[in-house]
Amino acid sequence: MMACHFLRALFRIQQTSTSSSSSGRSRRIRRAAYASMAYSAGTRRAWSRALLRKLRSRARLRFPRRLSRAATPQRRDMDQAQVLRKLVPGGPSMDDCKLLEETADYIRCLTTQVRLMQTVMDSISS
Amino acid sequence: MSSRRSRSRQMSSSRITDEQINDLLTKLQAVLPEAHLRSTDRVSAAKVLQDTCNYIRSLHREVDDLSERLSELLANNDINSAQAAIIRSLLR
């Protein structure tokens, strides 16, 4: 479950970081956030598979990413999908339909993760 | 010019129709903020895509921001097991 993974990661980060490494700590927390999202969706989704690949390769997590081999827009009214492709993990290799489906799921997961982080914050600071 | 006529570009996958795209766009719009304020009839692809991109960008920024704030909190406070239990129960 997303919450357990994220909480365990926070414990670990707190125990293993020093007071002088605050920017490193926030980067690790950010990485833990995307990791817990990816693990919660597992291999069921193209976006989570792409995110897991990125996490395992220790690559930097940047959004938007460059489109090196951009998928060609298939429909005129979906031209704006090119921008969306850069924002969704795995976007560049998705056709328009897949992109729309994956995006909806990605957004649901992101909003859940944000709520989780807010809950953790409120709980620690009270 | 008309976007109502479905374009049958032959891909390795099946033909993508206007209806399919509109259906997916409607479902996507449903996860955006203030979804209840919008009509569920034909949606403008450009508008939904733009709103979607803006929303994803703002969510990414929130993750960044919350990560920094959590980082500061962790520096000053310990997460003890009681708090962990509270957090878990809040999330059920």
Backbone of each chain as ProteinMPNN parsed JSONL, in Angstrom:
{"seq_chain_A": "MMACHFLRALFRIQQTSTSSSSSGRSRRIRRAAYASMAYSAGTRRAWSRALLRKLRSRARLRFPRRLSRAATPQRRDMDQAQVLRKLVPGGPSMDDCKLLEETADYIRCLTTQVRLMQTVMDSISS", "coords_chain_A": {"N_chain_A": [[0.841, -1.196, 0.0], [0.422, 2.204, -0.694], [0.778, 4.126, 1.376], [2.157, 2.791, 3.458], [4.601, 2.134, 2.264], [5.631, 4.677, 1.706], [5.772, 5.841, 4.282], [7.597, 4.121, 5.568], [9.828, 4.715, 4.053], [10.186, 7.388, 4.759], [10.856, 7.154, 7.492], [13.32, 5.837, 7.221], [14.755, 7.758, 5.809], [14.822, 9.829, 7.624], [16.353, 8.673, 9.644], [18.766, 8.278, 8.428], [19.803, 10.662, 7.549], [21.635, 13.705, 7.939], [21.819, 16.86, 9.753], [22.922, 18.617, 8.029], [22.29, 18.036, 5.474], [20.021, 19.002, 4.067], [18.934, 19.607, 1.54], [19.477, 17.358, 0.118], [17.927, 15.621, 1.551], [15.307, 16.466, 1.003], [15.217, 15.858, -1.67], [15.4, 13.108, -1.565], [13.03, 12.487, -0.289], [11.202, 13.348, -2.177], [11.787, 11.558, -4.223], [11.031, 9.226, -2.935], [8.321, 9.663, -2.809], [7.489, 9.482, -5.529], [8.3, 6.895, -5.945], [6.622, 5.456, -4.226], [4.204, 5.893, -5.418], [4.634, 4.616, -7.868], [5.042, 1.948, -7.038], [2.559, 1.397, -5.957], [0.852, 1.26, -8.147], [2.205, -0.607, -9.516], [3.095, -3.03, -11.976], [0.96, -2.786, -13.545], [0.286, -0.621, -15.044], [1.224, 1.447, -17.799], [2.445, 3.922, -17.288], [3.379, 3.582, -14.671], [5.146, 1.484, -14.969], [7.063, 2.702, -16.582], [7.954, 4.646, -14.813], [9.009, 3.057, -12.768], [11.12, 1.884, -14.144], [12.725, 4.111, -14.545], [13.305, 4.828, -11.911], [14.736, 2.619, -11.056], [16.938, 2.742, -12.684], [18.242, 4.758, -11.542], [18.133, 7.201, -12.671], [17.705, 10.758, -13.068], [14.706, 12.222, -11.852], [12.782, 13.939, -13.817], [10.296, 16.236, -14.751], [8.91, 18.401, -17.157], [9.988, 15.886, -19.479], [12.445, 15.66, -22.073], [11.342, 15.14, -25.394], [12.656, 12.77, -27.205], [12.293, 10.88, -29.267], [9.714, 11.74, -30.653], [6.346, 10.785, -30.495], [4.233, 10.759, -33.28], [1.587, 13.072, -33.629], [-1.636, 11.762, -33.966], [-4.06, 12.688, -34.65], [-5.596, 15.689, -35.683], [-6.874, 17.303, -33.741], [-5.602, 16.512, -31.495], [-3.162, 17.613, -31.201], [-2.137, 19.01, -29.054], [-1.556, 17.014, -27.372], [1.08, 16.435, -27.469], [2.413, 18.028, -25.635], [1.396, 16.998, -23.298], [2.446, 14.447, -23.384], [5.041, 14.808, -22.529], [4.76, 15.102, -19.866], [3.713, 12.901, -18.618], [4.852, 9.872, -17.294], [6.426, 7.609, -19.488], [4.956, 8.549, -21.559], [5.856, 9.373, -24.232], [5.901, 7.001, -25.763], [3.32, 6.272, -26.161], [0.199, 5.837, -27.887], [-2.509, 8.076, -28.895], [-4.952, 7.292, -27.623], [-4.147, 5.539, -25.57], [-2.561, 7.292, -24.151], [-4.452, 9.089, -23.104], [-5.939, 7.406, -21.413], [-3.956, 6.466, -19.631], [-3.123, 8.863, -18.532], [-5.32, 9.735, -17.008], [-5.313, 7.825, -14.987], [-2.795, 8.265, -13.91], [-3.079, 10.852, -12.899], [-5.004, 10.398, -10.9], [-3.5, 8.874, -9.156], [-1.412, 10.621, -8.497], [-2.842, 12.664, -7.145], [-3.717, 11.237, -4.945], [-1.273, 10.659, -3.749], [-0.38, 13.232, -3.097], [-2.328, 13.976, -1.241], [-1.741, 12.122, 0.727], [0.83, 12.95, 1.506], [0.225, 15.439, 2.556], [-1.351, 14.689, 4.722], [0.516, 13.313, 6.278], [2.236, 15.398, 6.871], [0.549, 17.136, 8.376], [0.086, 15.494, 10.502], [2.637, 15.058, 11.659], [3.35, 17.617, 12.387], [1.566, 18.349, 14.308]], "CA_chain_A": [[0.0, 0.0, 0.0], [1.209, 3.411, -0.904], [1.102, 4.823, 2.609], [3.184, 2.057, 4.2], [5.891, 2.289, 1.602], [6.101, 6.053, 1.865], [6.122, 6.04, 5.689], [8.858, 3.42, 5.846], [10.896, 5.487, 3.41], [10.415, 8.588, 5.568], [11.611, 6.727, 8.671], [14.699, 5.57, 6.798], [15.395, 9.022, 5.434], [15.086, 10.584, 8.837], [17.431, 8.054, 10.412], [20.05, 8.251, 7.729], [20.27, 11.954, 7.056], [22.159, 14.602, 8.957], [21.2, 18.185, 9.678], [23.534, 19.447, 6.989], [21.971, 17.551, 4.125], [18.578, 19.203, 3.918], [18.425, 19.549, 0.158], [19.514, 15.947, -0.233], [16.805, 14.958, 2.194], [14.042, 16.728, 0.307], [15.249, 15.109, -2.927], [15.1, 11.707, -1.267], [11.597, 12.397, 0.005], [10.506, 13.463, -3.46], [11.971, 10.293, -4.905], [10.205, 8.242, -2.226], [6.93, 9.92, -3.194], [7.237, 8.882, -6.848], [8.459, 5.443, -5.819], [5.443, 4.828, -3.625], [3.172, 5.918, -6.459], [4.923, 3.58, -8.863], [4.816, 0.625, -6.454], [1.137, 1.151, -5.72], [0.26, 0.822, -9.413], [2.952, -1.792, -9.918], [3.352, -3.192, -13.401], [-0.324, -2.805, -14.238], [0.112, 0.569, -15.865], [2.403, 1.837, -18.577], [3.135, 5.034, -16.639], [4.106, 3.115, -13.49], [6.296, 0.702, -15.449], [8.077, 3.665, -17.027], [8.494, 5.284, -13.617], [9.84, 2.063, -12.086], [12.378, 1.762, -14.91], [13.51, 5.307, -14.276], [13.776, 4.779, -10.532], [15.756, 1.583, -10.927], [18.165, 3.133, -13.368], [18.8, 5.87, -10.773], [18.126, 8.422, -13.475], [17.022, 11.871, -12.408], [13.278, 12.287, -12.153], [12.45, 15.293, -14.236], [9.129, 16.462, -15.601], [8.714, 17.522, -18.311], [11.197, 15.361, -20.079], [12.583, 15.935, -23.504], [10.851, 14.099, -26.298], [13.7, 12.52, -28.187], [11.633, 10.325, -30.448], [8.337, 12.11, -30.366], [5.284, 10.085, -31.211], [3.555, 11.738, -34.136], [0.164, 13.211, -33.316], [-2.409, 11.002, -34.938], [-5.254, 13.427, -35.007], [-5.33, 17.119, -35.637], [-7.295, 17.945, -32.499], [-4.812, 16.021, -30.378], [-1.808, 18.166, -31.276], [-1.695, 19.398, -27.717], [-1.131, 15.819, -26.645], [2.542, 16.41, -27.408], [2.829, 18.618, -24.355], [1.015, 16.036, -22.267], [3.37, 13.307, -23.43], [6.261, 15.09, -21.766], [4.459, 15.195, -18.442], [3.294, 11.597, -18.104], [5.909, 8.878, -17.489], [6.111, 6.668, -20.56], [4.105, 9.224, -22.537], [6.327, 9.406, -25.617], [5.664, 5.792, -26.558], [1.885, 5.935, -26.156], [-0.67, 6.482, -28.868], [-3.407, 9.043, -28.269], [-5.923, 6.646, -26.718], [-3.408, 5.045, -24.409], [-2.125, 8.454, -23.407], [-5.579, 9.616, -22.339], [-6.258, 6.463, -20.327], [-2.875, 6.451, -18.646], [-3.09, 10.155, -17.859], [-6.368, 9.772, -15.988], [-4.868, 7.012, -13.858], [-1.642, 8.941, -13.321], [-3.584, 11.969, -12.104], [-5.629, 9.861, -9.687], [-2.422, 8.436, -8.276], [-0.735, 11.828, -8.028], [-3.657, 13.358, -6.149], [-3.683, 10.418, -3.734], [0.031, 10.841, -3.128], [-0.351, 14.574, -2.521], [-3.147, 13.941, -0.012], [-0.973, 11.356, 1.709], [1.917, 13.779, 2.028], [-0.376, 16.473, 3.404], [-1.764, 14.045, 5.961], [1.729, 13.058, 7.063], [2.693, 16.705, 7.374], [-0.33, 17.597, 9.441], [0.232, 14.616, 11.65], [3.918, 15.275, 12.323], [3.499, 18.945, 12.949], [0.593, 18.66, 15.364]], "C_chain_A": [[0.877, 1.247, 0.0], [1.686, 4.034, 0.402], [2.223, 4.117, 3.365], [4.549, 2.25, 3.572], [6.462, 3.682, 1.855], [6.537, 6.309, 3.31], [7.441, 5.36, 6.037], [10.03, 4.196, 5.259], [11.211, 6.736, 4.241], [11.209, 8.265, 6.841], [13.09, 6.57, 8.325], [15.432, 6.863, 6.506], [15.717, 9.823, 6.677], [16.279, 10.006, 9.584], [18.785, 8.196, 9.734], [20.495, 9.606, 7.215], [20.724, 12.829, 8.216], [21.556, 15.978, 8.773], [21.781, 19.012, 8.543], [23.101, 19.058, 5.589], [20.521, 17.811, 3.78], [18.107, 19.148, 2.472], [18.47, 18.115, -0.341], [18.323, 15.222, 0.337], [15.511, 15.209, 1.431], [14.012, 16.016, -1.044], [14.9, 13.642, -2.69], [13.622, 11.518, -0.969], [10.793, 12.45, -1.295], [10.596, 12.15, -4.228], [11.105, 9.203, -4.267], [8.733, 8.42, -2.594], [6.615, 9.255, -4.531], [7.392, 7.376, -6.797], [7.199, 4.82, -5.243], [4.264, 4.866, -4.592], [3.38, 4.763, -7.435], [4.649, 2.185, -8.297], [3.336, 0.357, -6.256], [0.442, 0.716, -7.003], [0.979, -0.407, -9.967], [3.21, -1.842, -11.411], [2.058, -3.158, -14.208], [-0.468, -1.67, -15.242], [1.383, 0.923, -16.614], [3.154, 2.959, -17.872], [3.932, 4.552, -15.441], [5.295, 2.238, -13.884], [7.42, 1.636, -15.87], [8.744, 4.323, -15.823], [9.411, 4.322, -12.855], [11.18, 1.893, -12.804], [13.292, 2.925, -14.583], [14.1, 5.269, -12.871], [14.902, 3.77, -10.397], [17.048, 1.937, -11.623], [18.837, 4.3, -12.659], [18.894, 7.143, -11.605], [17.435, 9.524, -12.693], [15.565, 11.89, -12.824], [12.923, 13.708, -12.528], [11.184, 15.289, -15.058], [9.122, 17.939, -15.953], [10.037, 16.998, -18.845], [11.235, 15.742, -21.537], [11.981, 14.791, -24.307], [11.919, 13.851, -27.336], [13.122, 11.911, -29.448], [10.147, 10.566, -30.283], [7.37, 11.259, -31.163], [4.561, 11.114, -32.065], [2.095, 11.84, -33.72], [-0.655, 12.515, -34.396], [-3.639, 11.745, -35.408], [-4.973, 14.912, -34.833], [-5.718, 17.713, -34.29], [-6.517, 17.441, -31.291], [-3.385, 16.549, -30.43], [-1.273, 18.506, -29.896], [-1.264, 18.2, -26.892], [0.39, 15.74, -26.559], [3.068, 16.992, -26.108], [2.554, 17.625, -23.231], [1.979, 14.859, -22.217], [4.615, 13.539, -22.605], [6.019, 15.025, -20.266], [4.106, 13.854, -17.815], [4.414, 10.595, -18.328], [5.509, 7.868, -18.568], [5.294, 7.276, -21.688], [4.57, 9.129, -23.981], [6.054, 8.14, -26.421], [4.198, 5.39, -26.592], [1.163, 6.566, -27.326], [-1.708, 7.33, -28.132], [-4.36, 8.41, -27.264], [-5.255, 6.203, -25.428], [-3.011, 6.212, -23.513], [-3.262, 8.989, -22.534], [-5.944, 8.703, -21.169], [-5.223, 6.526, -19.216], [-2.838, 7.751, -17.854], [-4.125, 10.22, -16.745], [-5.922, 8.987, -14.756], [-3.707, 7.686, -13.127], [-2.093, 10.088, -12.425], [-4.23, 11.47, -10.812], [-4.556, 9.497, -8.673], [-1.676, 9.632, -7.68], [-1.548, 12.522, -6.939], [-3.696, 12.564, -4.849], [-2.369, 10.628, -2.984], [0.131, 12.21, -2.446], [-1.155, 14.607, -1.217], [-2.405, 13.217, 1.101], [0.104, 12.226, 2.338], [1.372, 14.879, 2.934], [-0.805, 15.9, 4.749], [-0.562, 13.792, 6.86], [2.233, 14.35, 7.672], [1.868, 17.176, 8.54], [-0.101, 16.777, 10.703], [1.549, 14.847, 12.382], [3.964, 16.621, 13.013], [2.461, 19.269, 14.016], [1.125, 18.253, 16.733]], "O_chain_A": [[1.934, 1.295, 0.629], [2.847, 4.423, 0.527], [3.141, 4.771, 3.861], [5.534, 2.5, 4.266], [7.64, 3.832, 2.18], [7.574, 6.933, 3.534], [8.294, 5.939, 6.711], [11.085, 4.319, 5.881], [12.377, 7.095, 4.403], [12.116, 9.005, 7.22], [13.975, 7.08, 9.012], [16.584, 7.044, 6.903], [16.782, 10.433, 6.765], [17.118, 10.748, 10.095], [19.823, 8.229, 10.396], [21.493, 9.682, 6.497], [20.239, 12.692, 9.339], [20.873, 16.246, 7.784], [21.184, 20.01, 8.138], [23.51, 19.692, 4.617], [19.848, 16.926, 3.251], [16.996, 18.69, 2.203], [17.617, 17.695, -1.123], [17.766, 14.323, -0.294], [14.712, 14.294, 1.23], [12.95, 15.615, -1.52], [14.206, 13.014, -3.489], [13.029, 10.509, -1.35], [9.837, 11.698, -1.484], [9.614, 11.687, -4.809], [10.523, 8.369, -4.961], [7.987, 7.444, -2.68], [5.612, 8.555, -4.664], [6.702, 6.653, -7.516], [6.752, 3.774, -5.713], [3.421, 3.969, -4.582], [2.448, 4.037, -7.78], [4.089, 1.334, -8.989], [2.895, -0.786, -6.372], [-0.467, -0.113, -6.958], [0.43, -1.149, -10.782], [3.506, -0.823, -12.035], [2.052, -3.462, -15.401], [-1.258, -1.759, -16.182], [2.488, 0.718, -16.112], [4.385, 2.952, -17.856], [5.036, 5.038, -15.199], [6.328, 2.247, -13.214], [8.586, 1.398, -15.556], [9.957, 4.533, -15.817], [10.463, 4.724, -12.358], [12.229, 1.773, -12.172], [14.491, 2.745, -14.369], [15.258, 5.634, -12.666], [15.896, 4.02, -9.716], [18.125, 1.497, -11.22], [19.876, 4.785, -13.107], [19.651, 8.055, -11.272], [16.67, 9.254, -11.767], [15.222, 11.618, -13.974], [12.78, 14.575, -11.666], [11.006, 14.457, -15.947], [9.332, 18.728, -15.031], [11.081, 17.625, -18.666], [10.226, 16.093, -22.149], [12.101, 13.624, -23.936], [12.075, 14.647, -28.262], [13.414, 12.356, -30.558], [9.412, 9.691, -29.825], [7.556, 11.042, -32.36], [4.306, 12.229, -31.609], [1.437, 10.827, -33.484], [-0.391, 12.667, -35.589], [-4.189, 11.44, -36.467], [-4.215, 15.326, -33.955], [-4.982, 18.535, -33.744], [-6.752, 17.9, -30.173], [-2.496, 16.0, -29.779], [-0.092, 18.309, -29.611], [-0.669, 18.359, -25.826], [0.931, 15.063, -25.684], [4.05, 16.504, -25.55], [3.374, 17.439, -22.332], [2.289, 14.34, -21.144], [5.187, 12.603, -22.047], [6.963, 14.906, -19.485], [4.194, 13.699, -16.597], [4.892, 10.469, -19.455], [4.397, 7.341, -18.558], [4.974, 6.596, -22.663], [3.768, 8.835, -24.868], [5.981, 8.202, -27.648], [3.871, 4.279, -27.01], [1.468, 7.692, -27.719], [-1.781, 7.309, -26.903], [-4.552, 8.941, -26.17], [-5.75, 6.468, -24.332], [-3.107, 6.137, -22.288], [-3.054, 9.303, -21.363], [-6.225, 9.177, -20.068], [-5.553, 6.625, -18.034], [-2.558, 7.748, -16.655], [-3.832, 10.711, -15.654], [-6.126, 9.424, -13.624], [-3.64, 7.68, -11.897], [-1.563, 10.278, -11.331], [-4.025, 12.055, -9.748], [-4.688, 9.777, -7.481], [-1.352, 9.641, -6.492], [-0.993, 12.924, -5.917], [-3.708, 13.15, -3.766], [-2.346, 10.758, -1.76], [0.668, 12.322, -1.343], [-0.721, 15.188, -0.222], [-2.43, 13.634, 2.259], [0.27, 12.237, 3.558], [1.977, 15.212, 3.953], [-0.645, 16.543, 5.787], [-0.622, 14.03, 8.066], [2.611, 14.393, 8.843], [2.406, 17.571, 9.575], [-0.097, 17.301, 11.817], [1.574, 14.832, 13.613], [4.541, 16.758, 14.091], [2.481, 20.365, 14.575], [0.442, 18.438, 17.74]]}, "seq_chain_B": "MSSRRSRSRQMSSSRITDEQINDLLTKLQAVLPEAHLRSTDRVSAAKVLQDTCNYIRSLHREVDDLSERLSELLANNDINSAQAAIIRSLLR", "coords_chain_B": {"N_chain_B": [[-11.111, 19.511, -42.463], [-13.268, 19.176, -40.794], [-13.78, 17.755, -37.665], [-15.463, 15.834, -37.05], [-15.837, 13.759, -38.741], [-14.642, 10.555, -38.681], [-11.274, 9.717, -38.565], [-9.666, 7.42, -40.52], [-6.941, 6.326, -40.157], [-4.757, 3.869, -40.993], [-3.401, 2.01, -38.622], [-1.28, -0.2, -36.786], [-2.873, -0.862, -34.75], [-6.416, -0.677, -33.941], [-8.851, 1.332, -35.717], [-9.201, 4.627, -34.612], [-11.872, 6.254, -33.288], [-13.904, 9.269, -33.361], [-15.739, 9.095, -31.316], [-14.559, 7.378, -29.46], [-12.322, 8.855, -28.687], [-13.604, 11.113, -27.636], [-14.957, 9.971, -25.525], [-12.849, 9.081, -23.909], [-11.658, 11.526, -23.35], [-13.692, 12.706, -21.872], [-13.7, 11.097, -19.626], [-11.205, 11.704, -18.666], [-11.473, 14.394, -18.109], [-13.088, 14.155, -15.918], [-11.428, 13.637, -13.781], [-10.195, 15.964, -13.297], [-9.869, 19.077, -11.459], [-12.841, 20.685, -10.285], [-14.59, 19.306, -11.855], [-17.251, 18.776, -11.727], [-18.46, 21.036, -12.502], [-18.538, 21.144, -15.149], [-19.932, 20.514, -18.4], [-20.922, 17.343, -19.674], [-21.167, 16.798, -22.292], [-20.117, 16.907, -25.711], [-16.715, 17.398, -25.52], [-14.138, 19.855, -25.617], [-11.243, 18.973, -27.109], [-8.798, 20.315, -27.097], [-9.073, 22.073, -24.942], [-9.467, 20.355, -22.724], [-7.059, 18.939, -22.76], [-5.239, 20.998, -22.329], [-6.041, 21.919, -19.777], [-5.524, 19.61, -18.392], [-2.717, 19.333, -18.625], [-1.922, 21.632, -17.232], [-2.91, 20.981, -14.713], [-1.476, 18.648, -14.029], [1.112, 19.701, -13.957], [0.802, 21.414, -11.76], [0.349, 19.58, -9.742], [2.776, 18.18, -9.714], [4.392, 20.248, -8.818], [3.324, 20.55, -6.292], [4.086, 18.146, -5.094], [6.845, 18.532, -5.059], [7.004, 20.764, -3.369], [5.795, 19.833, -0.976], [7.618, 17.859, -0.376], [9.867, 19.327, 0.308], [8.925, 20.691, 2.557], [8.311, 18.573, 4.245], [10.846, 17.606, 4.579], [12.05, 19.606, 6.116], [10.481, 19.385, 8.41], [11.131, 16.819, 9.272], [13.696, 17.217, 10.065], [13.412, 18.525, 12.406], [11.568, 17.227, 13.949], [10.739, 14.05, 15.299], [9.44, 11.165, 13.726], [7.403, 9.268, 15.482], [6.334, 6.005, 16.607], [3.744, 6.152, 17.399], [2.687, 8.296, 16.008], [2.933, 7.295, 13.46], [1.062, 5.28, 13.532], [-1.251, 6.765, 13.795], [-1.286, 8.139, 11.373], [-1.595, 6.033, 9.587], [-4.126, 5.146, 10.297], [-5.68, 7.31, 9.643], [-5.623, 7.202, 6.973], [-7.179, 5.159, 6.118]], "CA_chain_B": [[-11.344, 20.514, -41.426], [-14.216, 18.657, -39.819], [-13.236, 16.736, -36.772], [-16.524, 14.875, -36.747], [-15.593, 12.577, -39.56], [-13.557, 9.839, -38.023], [-10.154, 9.499, -39.48], [-9.277, 6.015, -40.46], [-5.54, 6.044, -40.476], [-4.526, 2.461, -40.68], [-2.251, 1.732, -37.774], [-1.293, -1.619, -36.451], [-4.039, -1.052, -33.872], [-7.681, -0.429, -34.646], [-9.22, 2.697, -36.042], [-9.62, 5.419, -33.459], [-13.009, 7.075, -33.703], [-14.212, 10.465, -32.591], [-16.458, 8.713, -30.101], [-13.585, 6.835, -28.511], [-11.524, 9.958, -28.148], [-14.465, 11.945, -26.805], [-15.232, 9.217, -24.306], [-11.642, 9.119, -23.07], [-11.498, 12.907, -22.9], [-14.683, 12.944, -20.821], [-13.224, 10.41, -18.419], [-10.061, 12.453, -18.183], [-11.994, 15.624, -17.527], [-13.712, 13.828, -14.636], [-10.452, 13.631, -12.684], [-9.646, 17.304, -13.128], [-10.627, 19.837, -10.458], [-14.086, 21.344, -10.718], [-15.181, 18.495, -12.927], [-18.712, 18.792, -11.624], [-18.985, 22.269, -13.083], [-18.475, 21.11, -16.603], [-20.897, 19.651, -19.088], [-20.316, 16.094, -20.129], [-21.405, 16.605, -23.723], [-18.852, 16.913, -26.444], [-15.728, 18.249, -24.873], [-13.119, 20.371, -26.51], [-10.0, 18.243, -26.849], [-7.725, 21.265, -26.779], [-9.284, 22.621, -23.596], [-9.216, 19.309, -21.736], [-5.619, 18.654, -22.736], [-4.55, 22.106, -21.698], [-6.346, 21.867, -18.347], [-4.831, 18.439, -17.854], [-1.291, 19.653, -18.496], [-1.779, 22.576, -16.126], [-3.158, 20.303, -13.438], [-0.344, 17.767, -13.729], [2.236, 20.548, -13.542], [0.592, 21.916, -10.409], [0.528, 18.441, -8.833], [4.224, 17.956, -9.604], [4.916, 21.301, -7.952], [2.907, 20.252, -4.909], [4.952, 17.073, -4.583], [8.135, 19.164, -4.752], [6.835, 21.641, -2.214], [5.557, 19.014, 0.218], [8.871, 17.163, -0.07], [10.741, 20.255, 1.039], [8.383, 20.962, 3.885], [8.49, 17.36, 5.054], [12.261, 17.528, 4.89], [12.3, 20.477, 7.267], [9.823, 18.819, 9.584], [11.888, 15.659, 9.735], [14.912, 17.685, 10.72], [13.107, 19.037, 13.744], [10.678, 16.356, 14.723], [10.84, 12.623, 15.002], [8.19, 10.429, 13.544], [7.422, 8.115, 16.371], [5.431, 4.949, 16.135], [2.358, 6.574, 17.654], [2.261, 9.12, 14.879], [2.797, 6.42, 12.296], [-0.224, 4.575, 13.661], [-2.303, 7.746, 13.515], [-1.304, 8.393, 9.935], [-2.18, 4.874, 8.895], [-5.578, 5.047, 10.518], [-6.316, 8.399, 8.905], [-5.635, 6.925, 5.544], [-8.049, 4.029, 5.782]], "C_chain_B": [[-12.274, 19.938, -40.351], [-13.553, 17.601, -38.941], [-14.293, 15.706, -36.434], [-16.349, 13.599, -37.551], [-14.452, 11.807, -38.918], [-12.47, 9.549, -39.036], [-9.718, 8.054, -39.39], [-7.855, 5.863, -40.96], [-5.284, 4.604, -40.096], [-3.244, 2.322, -39.883], [-2.223, 0.237, -37.553], [-2.45, -1.906, -35.496], [-5.296, -0.63, -34.629], [-7.891, 1.064, -34.889], [-9.669, 3.428, -34.795], [-10.719, 6.357, -33.903], [-13.129, 8.318, -32.838], [-14.844, 10.091, -31.263], [-15.504, 8.184, -29.041], [-12.803, 7.946, -27.834], [-12.381, 10.812, -27.213], [-14.765, 11.279, -25.47], [-14.036, 9.277, -23.353], [-11.402, 10.528, -22.527], [-12.47, 13.222, -21.77], [-14.236, 12.305, -19.512], [-12.043, 11.153, -17.815], [-10.528, 13.729, -17.495], [-12.561, 15.368, -16.132], [-12.712, 13.794, -13.484], [-9.802, 14.992, -12.49], [-10.446, 18.049, -12.069], [-11.832, 20.519, -11.088], [-14.75, 20.606, -11.865], [-16.695, 18.603, -12.915], [-19.309, 20.05, -12.245], [-19.083, 22.209, -14.596], [-19.521, 20.193, -17.197], [-20.189, 18.399, -19.572], [-20.663, 15.806, -21.581], [-20.069, 16.656, -24.448], [-17.877, 17.897, -25.8], [-14.73, 18.727, -25.908], [-11.804, 19.69, -26.169], [-8.908, 19.19, -26.392], [-7.843, 21.758, -25.343], [-8.961, 21.58, -22.526], [-7.725, 19.022, -21.622], [-4.852, 19.766, -22.036], [-4.775, 22.11, -20.186], [-5.598, 20.719, -17.682], [-3.352, 18.744, -17.628], [-1.071, 20.604, -17.32], [-1.928, 21.883, -14.786], [-1.994, 19.393, -13.062], [0.859, 18.587, -13.271], [2.05, 21.032, -12.11], [0.734, 20.785, -9.392], [2.016, 18.124, -8.648], [4.84, 19.002, -8.671], [4.539, 21.048, -6.5], [3.768, 19.162, -4.304], [6.308, 17.662, -4.201], [8.044, 19.959, -3.466], [6.658, 20.851, -0.929], [6.817, 18.254, 0.606], [9.796, 18.066, 0.723], [10.235, 20.51, 2.45], [8.526, 19.755, 4.801], [9.951, 17.222, 5.469], [12.593, 18.397, 6.109], [11.687, 19.925, 8.539], [10.621, 17.657, 10.153], [13.159, 16.08, 10.456], [14.636, 18.064, 12.158], [12.256, 18.118, 14.594], [10.958, 14.913, 14.367], [9.47, 12.072, 14.67], [8.258, 9.268, 14.503], [6.335, 7.129, 15.944], [3.977, 5.313, 16.389], [1.836, 7.401, 16.492], [2.069, 8.278, 13.627], [1.451, 5.701, 12.339], [-1.383, 5.514, 13.342], [-2.424, 7.974, 12.012], [-1.966, 7.239, 9.203], [-3.679, 4.826, 9.086], [-6.32, 6.153, 9.778], [-6.475, 8.068, 7.434], [-6.542, 5.777, 5.168], [-9.286, 4.531, 5.059]], "O_chain_B": [[-12.089, 20.181, -39.159], [-12.871, 16.694, -39.416], [-14.057, 14.808, -35.627], [-16.674, 12.504, -37.091], [-13.398, 12.381, -38.644], [-12.722, 9.19, -40.186], [-9.436, 7.539, -38.308], [-7.608, 5.339, -42.047], [-5.578, 4.188, -38.975], [-2.144, 2.497, -40.408], [-3.058, -0.496, -38.082], [-2.949, -3.029, -35.429], [-5.239, -0.273, -35.806], [-7.197, 1.916, -34.335], [-10.444, 2.889, -34.005], [-10.515, 7.171, -34.804], [-12.553, 8.415, -31.754], [-14.539, 10.676, -30.223], [-15.633, 8.51, -27.861], [-12.641, 7.984, -26.614], [-11.938, 11.19, -26.129], [-14.82, 11.932, -24.427], [-14.193, 9.495, -22.152], [-10.99, 10.695, -21.379], [-12.118, 13.922, -20.82], [-14.375, 12.889, -18.438], [-11.901, 11.222, -16.595], [-10.031, 14.092, -16.429], [-12.523, 16.245, -15.269], [-13.109, 13.909, -12.325], [-8.953, 15.157, -11.614], [-11.593, 17.689, -11.804], [-11.828, 20.876, -12.266], [-15.388, 21.207, -12.729], [-17.342, 18.532, -13.96], [-20.515, 20.122, -12.485], [-19.637, 23.103, -15.237], [-19.941, 19.219, -16.573], [-18.989, 18.416, -19.843], [-20.472, 14.685, -22.051], [-19.016, 16.465, -23.84], [-18.194, 19.065, -25.574], [-14.512, 18.086, -26.936], [-11.308, 19.822, -25.05], [-8.185, 18.915, -25.434], [-6.852, 21.85, -24.619], [-8.274, 21.875, -21.548], [-7.194, 18.879, -20.52], [-3.937, 19.512, -21.254], [-3.836, 22.281, -19.409], [-5.106, 20.842, -16.561], [-2.805, 18.447, -16.566], [-0.159, 20.414, -16.516], [-1.182, 22.151, -13.844], [-1.572, 19.369, -11.906], [1.543, 18.218, -12.316], [3.002, 21.064, -11.331], [1.201, 21.023, -8.278], [2.455, 17.832, -7.535], [5.695, 18.686, -7.844], [5.33, 21.298, -5.589], [4.142, 19.24, -3.134], [6.859, 17.335, -3.15], [8.897, 19.844, -2.586], [7.287, 21.152, 0.086], [7.061, 18.028, 1.791], [10.43, 17.634, 1.687], [11.007, 20.541, 3.408], [8.826, 19.895, 5.987], [10.252, 16.776, 6.576], [13.318, 17.976, 7.01], [12.29, 19.984, 9.611], [10.769, 17.528, 11.369], [13.638, 15.382, 11.35], [15.503, 17.944, 13.024], [12.236, 18.229, 15.82], [11.37, 14.607, 13.248], [8.466, 12.467, 15.262], [9.092, 8.376, 14.345], [5.537, 7.397, 15.045], [3.081, 4.845, 15.686], [0.7, 7.234, 16.049], [1.158, 8.518, 12.834], [0.788, 5.536, 11.315], [-2.363, 5.123, 12.709], [-3.523, 7.997, 11.458], [-2.793, 7.442, 8.313], [-4.422, 4.506, 8.159], [-7.453, 5.961, 9.337], [-7.354, 8.593, 6.75], [-6.657, 5.453, 3.986], [-10.15, 3.736, 4.687]]}, "name": "protein", "num_of_chains": 2, "seq": "MMACHFLRALFRIQQTSTSSSSSGRSRRIRRAAYASMAYSAGTRRAWSRALLRKLRSRARLRFPRRLSRAATPQRRDMDQAQVLRKLVPGGPSMDDCKLLEETADYIRCLTTQVRLMQTVMDSISSMSSRRSRSRQMSSSRITDEQINDLLTKLQAVLPEAHLRSTDRVSAAKVLQDTCNYIRSLHREVDDLSERLSELLANNDINSAQAAIIRSLLR"}
